[in-house]
Amino acid sequence: MAAKKFILNKETRDEMAGLIQKYYFEERGEELGDLGAMMLLDFITEKLGPHFYNLGVQDSYQYLSEKMEDLFDLQKY
C-alpha cells in the first residue's frame, strides 16, 4: 500500500511554517525565510510525518483491540 500524502490547507501550512520560523530563530538565533520554512515543512510531512502517523495507527489498533477484549467480559453465562 502506498503511503498517503499529508494534505494541509494554506492556513495550516502558513501557521506551521511560522512555528518553524519561530523555533528556528529561538533555537539558533537566525532567521529562516518563508521558502526555507516551507521546504522544511515539506521535508517533515513527507519524510517524518508517515512515521508518526503509523505510530498513531498502532496506538489506535492497540486501544481498540483492548476494548474488543472488554466486550467478551459482557457475556452472560
Secondary structure, 3 states (H helix, E strand, C coil): CCCCCCCCCHHHHHHHHHHHHHHHHHHHCCCCCHHHHHHHHHHHHHHHHHHHHHHHHHHHHHHHHHHHHHHHCCCCC
